[in-house]
Amino acid sequence: MDGIIIALLAAIFAGVALIRNGSRLKEWLENNKQPEESWNVRIVSKRKESKRRSSPGRSGGGFSVGRSQVKRTYFVTLQFSDESRQEYRVSSRLDAQMKEGEKGTAVLQGTRVVSFMHHFSA
């Protein structure tokens, strides 16, 4: 009986992981089919999400004793010349080089920001 429960829980966990990663894989494949396009944009906002993931450990006193990982996801909102705005998930590398209010050229491929080049004013 215990073996069946463990197998069922493992199957559920694997199914959730496949669905979650499958949607990201599908997005990645769809982006790869798209052409790279350059757009003049202004960075109107940036944000990040942090999620803490704890590995098994002993808990006590309101805290967990064990290892934990923090996963950070970075987002940037770009404003295009027609005043429309779109939020994109970006890498930590791109996030570090993008500043709110800056203007530049963003190279987009589907829902992916490939690169960003600042416009320097003289």
Biopython code that builds the backbone (N, CA, C, O; Angstrom):
import numpy as np
from Bio.PDB.StructureBuilder import StructureBuilder

atoms = [
    (1, "MET", "N", (0.819, -1.198, 0.000)),
    (1, "MET", "CA", (0.000, 0.000, 0.000)),
    (1, "MET", "C", (0.864, 1.264, 0.000)),
    (1, "MET", "O", (0.590, 2.213, -0.734)),
    (2, "ASP", "N", (1.921, 1.263, 0.840)),
    (2, "ASP", "CA", (2.810, 2.422, 0.900)),
    (2, "ASP", "C", (3.499, 2.655, -0.441)),
    (2, "ASP", "O", (3.710, 3.797, -0.848)),
    (3, "GLY", "N", (3.845, 1.571, -1.119)),
    (3, "GLY", "CA", (4.496, 1.687, -2.421)),
    (3, "GLY", "C", (3.596, 2.338, -3.450)),
    (3, "GLY", "O", (4.068, 3.100, -4.293)),
    (4, "ILE", "N", (2.306, 2.048, -3.392)),
    (4, "ILE", "CA", (1.350, 2.633, -4.334)),
    (4, "ILE", "C", (1.221, 4.131, -4.087)),
    (4, "ILE", "O", (1.178, 4.918, -5.032)),
    (5, "ILE", "N", (1.158, 4.520, -2.825)),
    (5, "ILE", "CA", (1.040, 5.943, -2.488)),
    (5, "ILE", "C", (2.283, 6.701, -2.941)),
    (5, "ILE", "O", (2.182, 7.792, -3.502)),
    (6, "ILE", "N", (3.450, 6.122, -2.696)),
    (6, "ILE", "CA", (4.691, 6.773, -3.123)),
    (6, "ILE", "C", (4.742, 6.884, -4.636)),
    (6, "ILE", "O", (5.133, 7.926, -5.162)),
    (7, "ALA", "N", (4.357, 5.836, -5.344)),
    (7, "ALA", "CA", (4.348, 5.870, -6.808)),
    (7, "ALA", "C", (3.359, 6.910, -7.323)),
    (7, "ALA", "O", (3.651, 7.625, -8.281)),
    (8, "LEU", "N", (2.195, 6.995, -6.691)),
    (8, "LEU", "CA", (1.186, 7.979, -7.094)),
    (8, "LEU", "C", (1.694, 9.404, -6.879)),
    (8, "LEU", "O", (1.533, 10.261, -7.748)),
    (9, "LEU", "N", (2.302, 9.654, -5.733)),
    (9, "LEU", "CA", (2.854, 10.983, -5.465)),
    (9, "LEU", "C", (3.980, 11.326, -6.440)),
    (9, "LEU", "O", (4.079, 12.465, -6.896)),
    (10, "ALA", "N", (4.815, 10.360, -6.757)),
    (10, "ALA", "CA", (5.896, 10.581, -7.720)),
    (10, "ALA", "C", (5.327, 10.900, -9.103)),
    (10, "ALA", "O", (5.846, 11.771, -9.801)),
    (11, "ALA", "N", (4.270, 10.202, -9.498)),
    (11, "ALA", "CA", (3.637, 10.452, -10.799)),
    (11, "ALA", "C", (3.023, 11.850, -10.842)),
    (11, "ALA", "O", (3.135, 12.545, -11.852)),
    (12, "ILE", "N", (2.383, 12.258, -9.763)),
    (12, "ILE", "CA", (1.792, 13.603, -9.712)),
    (12, "ILE", "C", (2.888, 14.659, -9.809)),
    (12, "ILE", "O", (2.768, 15.618, -10.572)),
    (13, "PHE", "N", (3.954, 14.482, -9.037)),
    (13, "PHE", "CA", (5.071, 15.420, -9.062)),
    (13, "PHE", "C", (5.678, 15.506, -10.467)),
    (13, "PHE", "O", (5.942, 16.601, -10.964)),
    (14, "ALA", "N", (5.895, 14.362, -11.097)),
    (14, "ALA", "CA", (6.459, 14.339, -12.449)),
    (14, "ALA", "C", (5.523, 15.002, -13.453)),
    (14, "ALA", "O", (5.976, 15.712, -14.351)),
    (15, "GLY", "N", (4.223, 14.775, -13.306)),
    (15, "GLY", "CA", (3.252, 15.394, -14.202)),
    (15, "GLY", "C", (3.249, 16.907, -14.089)),
    (15, "GLY", "O", (3.217, 17.607, -15.101)),
    (16, "VAL", "N", (3.283, 17.417, -12.871)),
    (16, "VAL", "CA", (3.331, 18.869, -12.668)),
    (16, "VAL", "C", (4.610, 19.444, -13.261)),
    (16, "VAL", "O", (4.574, 20.485, -13.919)),
    (17, "ALA", "N", (5.736, 18.780, -13.037)),
    (17, "ALA", "CA", (7.014, 19.251, -13.580)),
    (17, "ALA", "C", (6.998, 19.261, -15.109)),
    (17, "ALA", "O", (7.510, 20.196, -15.724)),
    (18, "LEU", "N", (6.422, 18.242, -15.720)),
    (18, "LEU", "CA", (6.345, 18.189, -17.183)),
    (18, "LEU", "C", (5.467, 19.302, -17.739)),
    (18, "LEU", "O", (5.821, 19.942, -18.730)),
    (19, "ILE", "N", (4.332, 19.532, -17.108)),
    (19, "ILE", "CA", (3.434, 20.600, -17.576)),
    (19, "ILE", "C", (4.112, 21.946, -17.445)),
    (19, "ILE", "O", (4.070, 22.761, -18.367)),
    (20, "ARG", "N", (4.734, 22.183, -16.307)),
    (20, "ARG", "CA", (5.392, 23.472, -16.065)),
    (20, "ARG", "C", (6.538, 23.688, -17.035)),
    (20, "ARG", "O", (6.619, 24.737, -17.673)),
    (21, "ASN", "N", (7.421, 22.715, -17.153)),
    (21, "ASN", "CA", (8.563, 22.846, -18.049)),
    (21, "ASN", "C", (8.154, 22.724, -19.510)),
    (21, "ASN", "O", (8.806, 23.297, -20.383)),
    (22, "GLY", "N", (7.095, 21.994, -19.783)),
    (22, "GLY", "CA", (6.619, 21.851, -21.154)),
    (22, "GLY", "C", (6.140, 23.169, -21.725)),
    (22, "GLY", "O", (6.374, 23.451, -22.900)),
    (23, "SER", "N", (5.471, 23.985, -20.917)),
    (23, "SER", "CA", (4.999, 25.274, -21.409)),
    (23, "SER", "C", (6.175, 26.210, -21.674)),
    (23, "SER", "O", (6.142, 26.996, -22.621)),
    (24, "ARG", "N", (7.209, 26.130, -20.846)),
    (24, "ARG", "CA", (8.403, 26.950, -21.091)),
    (24, "ARG", "C", (9.144, 26.477, -22.332)),
    (24, "ARG", "O", (9.654, 27.290, -23.103)),
    (25, "LEU", "N", (9.203, 25.164, -22.525)),
    (25, "LEU", "CA", (9.845, 24.621, -23.720)),
    (25, "LEU", "C", (9.079, 25.049, -24.964)),
    (25, "LEU", "O", (9.683, 25.423, -25.970)),
    (26, "LYS", "N", (7.757, 24.996, -24.899)),
    (26, "LYS", "CA", (6.933, 25.409, -26.039)),
    (26, "LYS", "C", (7.175, 26.883, -26.363)),
    (26, "LYS", "O", (7.311, 27.243, -27.532)),
    (27, "GLU", "N", (7.230, 27.744, -25.332)),
    (27, "GLU", "CA", (7.496, 29.168, -25.550)),
    (27, "GLU", "C", (8.875, 29.363, -26.174)),
    (27, "GLU", "O", (9.030, 30.170, -27.091)),
    (28, "TRP", "N", (9.872, 28.636, -25.689)),
    (28, "TRP", "CA", (11.227, 28.744, -26.219)),
    (28, "TRP", "C", (11.262, 28.343, -27.696)),
    (28, "TRP", "O", (11.874, 29.026, -28.516)),
    (29, "LEU", "N", (10.600, 27.230, -28.027)),
    (29, "LEU", "CA", (10.566, 26.777, -29.423)),
    (29, "LEU", "C", (9.840, 27.768, -30.320)),
    (29, "LEU", "O", (10.280, 28.034, -31.439)),
    (30, "GLU", "N", (8.720, 28.322, -29.831)),
    (30, "GLU", "CA", (7.973, 29.323, -30.604)),
    (30, "GLU", "C", (8.823, 30.576, -30.823)),
    (30, "GLU", "O", (8.832, 31.131, -31.921)),
    (31, "ASN", "N", (9.531, 31.021, -29.795)),
    (31, "ASN", "CA", (10.401, 32.193, -29.945)),
    (31, "ASN", "C", (11.473, 31.959, -30.988)),
    (31, "ASN", "O", (11.789, 32.858, -31.767)),
    (32, "ASN", "N", (12.041, 30.753, -31.012)),
    (32, "ASN", "CA", (13.095, 30.455, -31.977)),
    (32, "ASN", "C", (12.610, 30.519, -33.416)),
    (32, "ASN", "O", (13.412, 30.743, -34.323)),
    (33, "LYS", "N", (11.322, 30.328, -33.646)),
    (33, "LYS", "CA", (10.756, 30.397, -34.997)),
    (33, "LYS", "C", (10.563, 31.835, -35.464)),
    (33, "LYS", "O", (10.433, 32.094, -36.660)),
    (34, "GLN", "N", (10.546, 32.771, -34.509)),
    (34, "GLN", "CA", (10.265, 34.167, -34.832)),
    (34, "GLN", "C", (11.524, 34.883, -35.319)),
    (34, "GLN", "O", (12.633, 34.536, -34.913)),
    (35, "PRO", "N", (11.353, 35.894, -36.200)),
    (35, "PRO", "CA", (12.517, 36.682, -36.624)),
    (35, "PRO", "C", (12.933, 37.643, -35.507)),
    (35, "PRO", "O", (12.113, 38.035, -34.677)),
    (36, "GLU", "N", (14.193, 38.011, -35.495)),
    (36, "GLU", "CA", (14.660, 39.046, -34.575)),
    (36, "GLU", "C", (14.305, 40.396, -35.165)),
    (36, "GLU", "O", (14.568, 40.663, -36.337)),
    (37, "GLU", "N", (13.699, 41.255, -34.334)),
    (37, "GLU", "CA", (13.279, 42.584, -34.789)),
    (37, "GLU", "C", (13.823, 43.640, -33.835)),
    (37, "GLU", "O", (13.794, 43.466, -32.616)),
    (38, "SER", "N", (14.319, 44.736, -34.404)),
    (38, "SER", "CA", (14.850, 45.840, -33.606)),
    (38, "SER", "C", (13.782, 46.907, -33.432)),
    (38, "SER", "O", (13.095, 47.276, -34.385)),
    (39, "TRP", "N", (13.647, 47.400, -32.204)),
    (39, "TRP", "CA", (12.646, 48.411, -31.876)),
    (39, "TRP", "C", (13.293, 49.504, -31.032)),
    (39, "TRP", "O", (14.095, 49.222, -30.142)),
    (40, "ASN", "N", (12.935, 50.756, -31.324)),
    (40, "ASN", "CA", (13.326, 51.861, -30.460)),
    (40, "ASN", "C", (12.346, 51.884, -29.305)),
    (40, "ASN", "O", (11.135, 51.953, -29.511)),
    (41, "VAL", "N", (12.870, 51.826, -28.085)),
    (41, "VAL", "CA", (12.023, 51.714, -26.904)),
    (41, "VAL", "C", (12.541, 52.612, -25.791)),
    (41, "VAL", "O", (13.658, 53.128, -25.834)),
    (42, "ARG", "N", (11.679, 52.773, -24.791)),
    (42, "ARG", "CA", (12.062, 53.415, -23.535)),
    (42, "ARG", "C", (11.724, 52.433, -22.429)),
    (42, "ARG", "O", (10.657, 51.820, -22.451)),
    (43, "ILE", "N", (12.610, 52.278, -21.469)),
    (43, "ILE", "CA", (12.360, 51.385, -20.344)),
    (43, "ILE", "C", (11.527, 52.154, -19.330)),
    (43, "ILE", "O", (12.001, 53.122, -18.735)),
    (44, "VAL", "N", (10.285, 51.724, -19.136)),
    (44, "VAL", "CA", (9.402, 52.466, -18.237)),
    (44, "VAL", "C", (9.364, 51.879, -16.833)),
    (44, "VAL", "O", (9.061, 52.598, -15.882)),
    (45, "SER", "N", (9.661, 50.601, -16.679)),
    (45, "SER", "CA", (9.714, 50.034, -15.332)),
    (45, "SER", "C", (10.488, 48.722, -15.340)),
    (45, "SER", "O", (10.647, 48.057, -16.363)),
    (46, "LYS", "N", (10.957, 48.390, -14.144)),
    (46, "LYS", "CA", (11.644, 47.121, -13.920)),
    (46, "LYS", "C", (11.113, 46.555, -12.621)),
    (46, "LYS", "O", (10.731, 47.293, -11.713)),
    (47, "ARG", "N", (11.095, 45.224, -12.545)),
    (47, "ARG", "CA", (10.709, 44.581, -11.294)),
    (47, "ARG", "C", (11.353, 43.205, -11.240)),
    (47, "ARG", "O", (11.805, 42.671, -12.253)),
    (48, "LYS", "N", (11.385, 42.641, -10.037)),
    (48, "LYS", "CA", (11.880, 41.274, -9.910)),
    (48, "LYS", "C", (11.005, 40.538, -8.913)),
    (48, "LYS", "O", (10.449, 41.122, -7.983)),
    (49, "GLU", "N", (10.902, 39.241, -9.139)),
    (49, "GLU", "CA", (10.192, 38.354, -8.226)),
    (49, "GLU", "C", (11.231, 37.435, -7.601)),
    (49, "GLU", "O", (12.116, 36.914, -8.281)),
    (50, "SER", "N", (11.104, 37.249, -6.298)),
    (50, "SER", "CA", (11.991, 36.326, -5.593)),
    (50, "SER", "C", (11.143, 35.246, -4.957)),
    (50, "SER", "O", (10.165, 35.530, -4.265)),
    (51, "LYS", "N", (11.525, 34.017, -5.197)),
    (51, "LYS", "CA", (10.834, 32.882, -4.590)),
    (51, "LYS", "C", (11.858, 32.055, -3.850)),
    (51, "LYS", "O", (12.887, 31.670, -4.405)),
    (52, "ARG", "N", (11.569, 31.790, -2.607)),
    (52, "ARG", "CA", (12.465, 30.976, -1.781)),
    (52, "ARG", "C", (12.000, 29.534, -1.839)),
    (52, "ARG", "O", (10.824, 29.229, -1.639)),
    (53, "ARG", "N", (12.937, 28.670, -2.115)),
    (53, "ARG", "CA", (12.653, 27.241, -2.169)),
    (53, "ARG", "C", (13.529, 26.569, -1.132)),
    (53, "ARG", "O", (14.755, 26.646, -1.208)),
    (54, "SER", "N", (12.918, 25.918, -0.172)),
    (54, "SER", "CA", (13.671, 25.263, 0.898)),
    (54, "SER", "C", (13.802, 23.783, 0.610)),
    (54, "SER", "O", (12.872, 23.134, 0.132)),
    (55, "SER", "N", (14.973, 23.272, 0.911)),
    (55, "SER", "CA", (15.157, 21.832, 0.830)),
    (55, "SER", "C", (14.749, 21.244, 2.176)),
    (55, "SER", "O", (14.675, 21.964, 3.172)),
    (56, "PRO", "N", (14.491, 19.964, 2.210)),
    (56, "PRO", "CA", (14.031, 19.368, 3.465)),
    (56, "PRO", "C", (15.011, 19.624, 4.604)),
    (56, "PRO", "O", (16.225, 19.512, 4.436)),
    (57, "GLY", "N", (14.483, 19.958, 5.721)),
    (57, "GLY", "CA", (15.282, 20.201, 6.915)),
    (57, "GLY", "C", (14.353, 20.148, 8.114)),
    (57, "GLY", "O", (13.150, 19.923, 7.979)),
    (58, "ARG", "N", (14.917, 20.355, 9.260)),
    (58, "ARG", "CA", (14.079, 20.381, 10.457)),
    (58, "ARG", "C", (13.540, 21.786, 10.624)),
    (58, "ARG", "O", (14.256, 22.765, 10.416)),
    (59, "SER", "N", (12.296, 21.879, 10.994)),
    (59, "SER", "CA", (11.768, 23.209, 11.266)),
    (59, "SER", "C", (11.541, 23.321, 12.757)),
    (59, "SER", "O", (11.267, 22.340, 13.447)),
    (60, "GLY", "N", (11.659, 24.513, 13.217)),
    (60, "GLY", "CA", (11.452, 24.748, 14.636)),
    (60, "GLY", "C", (11.555, 26.224, 14.921)),
    (60, "GLY", "O", (12.411, 26.910, 14.361)),
    (61, "GLY", "N", (10.702, 26.719, 15.778)),
    (61, "GLY", "CA", (10.764, 28.119, 16.151)),
    (61, "GLY", "C", (10.431, 29.067, 15.019)),
    (61, "GLY", "O", (10.853, 30.223, 15.052)),
    (62, "GLY", "N", (9.678, 28.613, 14.005)),
    (62, "GLY", "CA", (9.272, 29.505, 12.923)),
    (62, "GLY", "C", (10.272, 29.628, 11.797)),
    (62, "GLY", "O", (10.083, 30.450, 10.899)),
    (63, "PHE", "N", (11.326, 28.841, 11.815)),
    (63, "PHE", "CA", (12.272, 28.891, 10.712)),
    (63, "PHE", "C", (12.692, 27.479, 10.345)),
    (63, "PHE", "O", (12.541, 26.541, 11.127)),
    (64, "SER", "N", (13.221, 27.352, 9.140)),
    (64, "SER", "CA", (13.630, 26.046, 8.653)),
    (64, "SER", "C", (15.137, 25.904, 8.791)),
    (64, "SER", "O", (15.891, 26.805, 8.425)),
    (65, "VAL", "N", (15.563, 24.784, 9.312)),
    (65, "VAL", "CA", (16.984, 24.501, 9.405)),
    (65, "VAL", "C", (17.307, 23.599, 8.226)),
    (65, "VAL", "O", (16.856, 22.455, 8.173)),
    (66, "GLY", "N", (18.060, 24.093, 7.314)),
    (66, "GLY", "CA", (18.389, 23.343, 6.111)),
    (66, "GLY", "C", (18.773, 24.325, 5.020)),
    (66, "GLY", "O", (18.866, 25.528, 5.263)),
    (67, "ARG", "N", (18.990, 23.829, 3.855)),
    (67, "ARG", "CA", (19.380, 24.684, 2.730)),
    (67, "ARG", "C", (18.159, 25.322, 2.108)),
    (67, "ARG", "O", (17.067, 24.753, 2.102)),
    (68, "SER", "N", (18.367, 26.519, 1.584)),
    (68, "SER", "CA", (17.295, 27.158, 0.824)),
    (68, "SER", "C", (17.910, 27.858, -0.372)),
    (68, "SER", "O", (19.075, 28.253, -0.352)),
    (69, "GLN", "N", (17.121, 28.000, -1.395)),
    (69, "GLN", "CA", (17.553, 28.673, -2.608)),
    (69, "GLN", "C", (16.563, 29.788, -2.891)),
    (69, "GLN", "O", (15.368, 29.655, -2.626)),
    (70, "VAL", "N", (17.067, 30.888, -3.430)),
    (70, "VAL", "CA", (16.199, 31.968, -3.855)),
    (70, "VAL", "C", (16.290, 32.042, -5.368)),
    (70, "VAL", "O", (17.372, 32.198, -5.933)),
    (71, "LYS", "N", (15.144, 31.928, -6.012)),
    (71, "LYS", "CA", (15.081, 32.044, -7.472)),
    (71, "LYS", "C", (14.547, 33.426, -7.793)),
    (71, "LYS", "O", (13.456, 33.796, -7.360)),
    (72, "ARG", "N", (15.315, 34.184, -8.551)),
    (72, "ARG", "CA", (14.899, 35.528, -8.932)),
    (72, "ARG", "C", (14.545, 35.542, -10.407)),
    (72, "ARG", "O", (15.256, 34.982, -11.241)),
    (73, "THR", "N", (13.441, 36.189, -10.709)),
    (73, "THR", "CA", (13.005, 36.374, -12.086)),
    (73, "THR", "C", (12.886, 37.868, -12.320)),
    (73, "THR", "O", (12.279, 38.582, -11.522)),
    (74, "TYR", "N", (13.464, 38.338, -13.413)),
    (74, "TYR", "CA", (13.519, 39.767, -13.705)),
    (74, "TYR", "C", (12.571, 40.105, -14.852)),
    (74, "TYR", "O", (12.436, 39.347, -15.812)),
    (75, "PHE", "N", (11.913, 41.268, -14.728)),
    (75, "PHE", "CA", (10.975, 41.741, -15.745)),
    (75, "PHE", "C", (11.277, 43.196, -16.069)),
    (75, "PHE", "O", (11.713, 43.962, -15.210)),
    (76, "VAL", "N", (11.040, 43.560, -17.309)),
    (76, "VAL", "CA", (11.195, 44.941, -17.747)),
    (76, "VAL", "C", (9.989, 45.293, -18.612)),
    (76, "VAL", "O", (9.533, 44.475, -19.411)),
    (77, "THR", "N", (9.476, 46.504, -18.453)),
    (77, "THR", "CA", (8.380, 46.981, -19.297)),
    (77, "THR", "C", (8.948, 47.970, -20.291)),
    (77, "THR", "O", (9.565, 48.967, -19.916)),
    (78, "LEU", "N", (8.732, 47.681, -21.568)),
    (78, "LEU", "CA", (9.220, 48.533, -22.652)),
    (78, "LEU", "C", (8.061, 49.317, -23.233)),
    (78, "LEU", "O", (6.961, 48.792, -23.407)),
    (79, "GLN", "N", (8.325, 50.589, -23.533)),
    (79, "GLN", "CA", (7.337, 51.432, -24.219)),
    (79, "GLN", "C", (7.840, 51.684, -25.626)),
    (79, "GLN", "O", (8.980, 52.104, -25.823)),
    (80, "PHE", "N", (6.990, 51.427, -26.595)),
    (80, "PHE", "CA", (7.330, 51.567, -28.004)),
    (80, "PHE", "C", (6.963, 52.961, -28.497)),
    (80, "PHE", "O", (6.324, 53.725, -27.773)),
    (81, "SER", "N", (7.358, 53.300, -29.718)),
    (81, "SER", "CA", (7.130, 54.642, -30.256)),
    (81, "SER", "C", (5.650, 54.982, -30.395)),
    (81, "SER", "O", (5.288, 56.158, -30.408)),
    (82, "ASP", "N", (4.783, 53.959, -30.499)),
    (82, "ASP", "CA", (3.340, 54.228, -30.590)),
    (82, "ASP", "C", (2.688, 54.327, -29.205)),
    (82, "ASP", "O", (1.463, 54.324, -29.085)),
    (83, "GLU", "N", (3.529, 54.415, -28.157)),
    (83, "GLU", "CA", (3.096, 54.550, -26.753)),
    (83, "GLU", "C", (2.569, 53.239, -26.153)),
    (83, "GLU", "O", (2.170, 53.230, -24.989)),
    (84, "SER", "N", (2.553, 52.142, -26.904)),
    (84, "SER", "CA", (2.125, 50.862, -26.337)),
    (84, "SER", "C", (3.248, 50.331, -25.438)),
    (84, "SER", "O", (4.422, 50.657, -25.616)),
    (85, "ARG", "N", (2.848, 49.510, -24.476)),
    (85, "ARG", "CA", (3.798, 48.955, -23.524)),
    (85, "ARG", "C", (3.651, 47.442, -23.463)),
    (85, "ARG", "O", (2.566, 46.894, -23.654)),
    (86, "GLN", "N", (4.773, 46.782, -23.190)),
    (86, "GLN", "CA", (4.770, 45.329, -23.062)),
    (86, "GLN", "C", (5.815, 44.934, -22.028)),
    (86, "GLN", "O", (6.926, 45.465, -22.018)),
    (87, "GLU", "N", (5.447, 43.992, -21.154)),
    (87, "GLU", "CA", (6.387, 43.499, -20.154)),
    (87, "GLU", "C", (7.050, 42.218, -20.658)),
    (87, "GLU", "O", (6.395, 41.359, -21.248)),
    (88, "TYR", "N", (8.355, 42.103, -20.416)),
    (88, "TYR", "CA", (9.130, 40.947, -20.840)),
    (88, "TYR", "C", (9.931, 40.401, -19.663)),
    (88, "TYR", "O", (10.401, 41.160, -18.815)),
    (89, "ARG", "N", (10.080, 39.096, -19.619)),
    (89, "ARG", "CA", (10.998, 38.470, -18.671)),
    (89, "ARG", "C", (12.388, 38.570, -19.290)),
    (89, "ARG", "O", (12.560, 38.274, -20.472)),
    (90, "VAL", "N", (13.396, 38.991, -18.490)),
    (90, "VAL", "CA", (14.753, 39.155, -19.012)),
    (90, "VAL", "C", (15.743, 38.434, -18.103)),
    (90, "VAL", "O", (15.430, 38.090, -16.963)),
    (91, "SER", "N", (16.925, 38.219, -18.627)),
    (91, "SER", "CA", (17.994, 37.579, -17.853)),
    (91, "SER", "C", (18.543, 38.573, -16.829)),
    (91, "SER", "O", (18.330, 39.779, -16.952)),
    (92, "SER", "N", (19.238, 38.068, -15.838)),
    (92, "SER", "CA", (19.849, 38.953, -14.839)),
    (92, "SER", "C", (20.899, 39.851, -15.502)),
    (92, "SER", "O", (21.093, 40.991, -15.079)),
    (93, "ARG", "N", (21.565, 39.351, -16.522)),
    (93, "ARG", "CA", (22.568, 40.139, -17.252)),
    (93, "ARG", "C", (21.930, 41.339, -17.924)),
    (93, "ARG", "O", (22.436, 42.456, -17.818)),
    (94, "LEU", "N", (20.803, 41.112, -18.628)),
    (94, "LEU", "CA", (20.108, 42.229, -19.273)),
    (94, "LEU", "C", (19.528, 43.188, -18.242)),
    (94, "LEU", "O", (19.579, 44.405, -18.419)),
    (95, "ASP", "N", (18.980, 42.640, -17.174)),
    (95, "ASP", "CA", (18.403, 43.486, -16.134)),
    (95, "ASP", "C", (19.454, 44.443, -15.580)),
    (95, "ASP", "O", (19.158, 45.613, -15.336)),
    (96, "ALA", "N", (20.669, 43.960, -15.382)),
    (96, "ALA", "CA", (21.732, 44.775, -14.807)),
    (96, "ALA", "C", (22.134, 45.932, -15.716)),
    (96, "ALA", "O", (22.575, 46.971, -15.224)),
    (97, "GLN", "N", (21.992, 45.774, -17.021)),
    (97, "GLN", "CA", (22.408, 46.844, -17.925)),
    (97, "GLN", "C", (21.269, 47.772, -18.329)),
    (97, "GLN", "O", (21.507, 48.766, -19.015)),
    (98, "MET", "N", (20.041, 47.475, -17.922)),
    (98, "MET", "CA", (18.886, 48.309, -18.274)),
    (98, "MET", "C", (18.490, 49.167, -17.084)),
    (98, "MET", "O", (18.379, 48.667, -15.964)),
    (99, "LYS", "N", (18.275, 50.465, -17.323)),
    (99, "LYS", "CA", (17.872, 51.394, -16.278)),
    (99, "LYS", "C", (16.547, 52.047, -16.653)),
    (99, "LYS", "O", (16.310, 52.374, -17.816)),
    (100, "GLU", "N", (15.685, 52.233, -15.651)),
    (100, "GLU", "CA", (14.398, 52.887, -15.904)),
    (100, "GLU", "C", (14.623, 54.261, -16.510)),
    (100, "GLU", "O", (15.515, 54.999, -16.093)),
    (101, "GLY", "N", (13.795, 54.599, -17.509)),
    (101, "GLY", "CA", (13.875, 55.896, -18.170)),
    (101, "GLY", "C", (14.814, 55.931, -19.356)),
    (101, "GLY", "O", (14.750, 56.864, -20.157)),
    (102, "GLU", "N", (15.684, 54.946, -19.495)),
    (102, "GLU", "CA", (16.630, 54.933, -20.607)),
    (102, "GLU", "C", (15.929, 54.648, -21.924)),
    (102, "GLU", "O", (14.915, 53.952, -21.975)),
    (103, "LYS", "N", (16.492, 55.199, -22.979)),
    (103, "LYS", "CA", (16.027, 54.907, -24.331)),
    (103, "LYS", "C", (17.105, 54.103, -25.024)),
    (103, "LYS", "O", (18.296, 54.252, -24.752)),
    (104, "GLY", "N", (16.657, 53.245, -25.929)),
    (104, "GLY", "CA", (17.609, 52.430, -26.653)),
    (104, "GLY", "C", (16.924, 51.572, -27.694)),
    (104, "GLY", "O", (15.740, 51.740, -27.987)),
    (105, "THR", "N", (17.690, 50.654, -28.245)),
    (105, "THR", "CA", (17.180, 49.714, -29.236)),
    (105, "THR", "C", (17.137, 48.333, -28.610)),
    (105, "THR", "O", (18.156, 47.803, -28.167)),
    (106, "ALA", "N", (15.952, 47.762, -28.580)),
    (106, "ALA", "CA", (15.771, 46.405, -28.070)),
    (106, "ALA", "C", (15.609, 45.467, -29.260)),
    (106, "ALA", "O", (14.846, 45.745, -30.185)),
    (107, "VAL", "N", (16.326, 44.366, -29.225)),
    (107, "VAL", "CA", (16.151, 43.320, -30.235)),
    (107, "VAL", "C", (15.257, 42.266, -29.595)),
    (107, "VAL", "O", (15.609, 41.657, -28.585)),
    (108, "LEU", "N", (14.088, 42.064, -30.208)),
    (108, "LEU", "CA", (13.085, 41.137, -29.690)),
    (108, "LEU", "C", (12.938, 39.963, -30.639)),
    (108, "LEU", "O", (13.035, 40.103, -31.858)),
    (109, "GLN", "N", (12.700, 38.799, -30.044)),
    (109, "GLN", "CA", (12.419, 37.593, -30.814)),
    (109, "GLN", "C", (11.247, 36.908, -30.130)),
    (109, "GLN", "O", (11.419, 36.189, -29.146)),
    (110, "GLY", "N", (10.062, 37.139, -30.661)),
    (110, "GLY", "CA", (8.858, 36.631, -30.013)),
    (110, "GLY", "C", (8.665, 37.324, -28.685)),
    (110, "GLY", "O", (8.558, 38.549, -28.637)),
    (111, "THR", "N", (8.617, 36.560, -27.597)),
    (111, "THR", "CA", (8.446, 37.132, -26.261)),
    (111, "THR", "C", (9.779, 37.289, -25.535)),
    (111, "THR", "O", (9.799, 37.494, -24.322)),
    (112, "ARG", "N", (10.876, 37.195, -26.251)),
    (112, "ARG", "CA", (12.214, 37.229, -25.671)),
    (112, "ARG", "C", (12.922, 38.531, -26.038)),
    (112, "ARG", "O", (12.872, 38.961, -27.190)),
    (113, "VAL", "N", (13.588, 39.166, -25.050)),
    (113, "VAL", "CA", (14.474, 40.296, -25.320)),
    (113, "VAL", "C", (15.864, 39.695, -25.532)),
    (113, "VAL", "O", (16.464, 39.145, -24.609)),
    (114, "VAL", "N", (16.359, 39.808, -26.753)),
    (114, "VAL", "CA", (17.658, 39.229, -27.103)),
    (114, "VAL", "C", (18.790, 40.140, -26.632)),
    (114, "VAL", "O", (19.785, 39.677, -26.075)),
    (115, "SER", "N", (18.621, 41.464, -26.869)),
    (115, "SER", "CA", (19.668, 42.400, -26.470)),
    (115, "SER", "C", (19.068, 43.804, -26.336)),
    (115, "SER", "O", (17.951, 44.069, -26.781)),
    (116, "PHE", "N", (19.834, 44.677, -25.718)),
    (116, "PHE", "CA", (19.431, 46.072, -25.563)),
    (116, "PHE", "C", (20.670, 46.937, -25.715)),
    (116, "PHE", "O", (21.692, 46.685, -25.077)),
    (117, "MET", "N", (20.578, 47.972, -26.572)),
    (117, "MET", "CA", (21.678, 48.898, -26.766)),
    (117, "MET", "C", (21.187, 50.299, -26.421)),
    (117, "MET", "O", (20.193, 50.777, -26.966)),
    (118, "HIS", "N", (21.903, 50.947, -25.506)),
    (118, "HIS", "CA", (21.533, 52.281, -25.062)),
    (118, "HIS", "C", (21.693, 53.304, -26.181)),
    (118, "HIS", "O", (22.577, 53.164, -27.026)),
    (119, "HIS", "N", (20.850, 54.325, -26.192)),
    (119, "HIS", "CA", (21.028, 55.492, -27.048)),
    (119, "HIS", "C", (21.675, 56.559, -26.193)),
    (119, "HIS", "O", (21.101, 57.002, -25.198)),
    (120, "PHE", "N", (22.852, 56.966, -26.573)),
    (120, "PHE", "CA", (23.559, 57.991, -25.817)),
    (120, "PHE", "C", (23.278, 59.340, -26.460)),
    (120, "PHE", "O", (23.421, 59.505, -27.671)),
    (121, "SER", "N", (22.879, 60.297, -25.640)),
    (121, "SER", "CA", (22.609, 61.636, -26.176)),
    (121, "SER", "C", (23.815, 62.526, -25.901)),
    (121, "SER", "O", (24.436, 62.461, -24.840)),
    (122, "ALA", "N", (24.126, 63.363, -26.894)),
    (122, "ALA", "CA", (25.310, 64.221, -26.777)),
    (122, "ALA", "C", (24.977, 65.547, -26.173)),
    (122, "ALA", "O", (25.861, 66.387, -26.004)),
]
sb = StructureBuilder()
sb.init_structure("model")
sb.init_model(0)
sb.init_chain("A")
sb.init_seg("    ")
for serial, (resi, resn, name, xyz) in enumerate(atoms, 1):
    if name == "N":
        sb.init_residue(resn, " ", resi, " ")
    sb.init_atom(name, np.array(xyz, "f"), 0.0, 1.0, " ", f" {name:<3s}", serial, name[0])
structure = sb.get_structure()
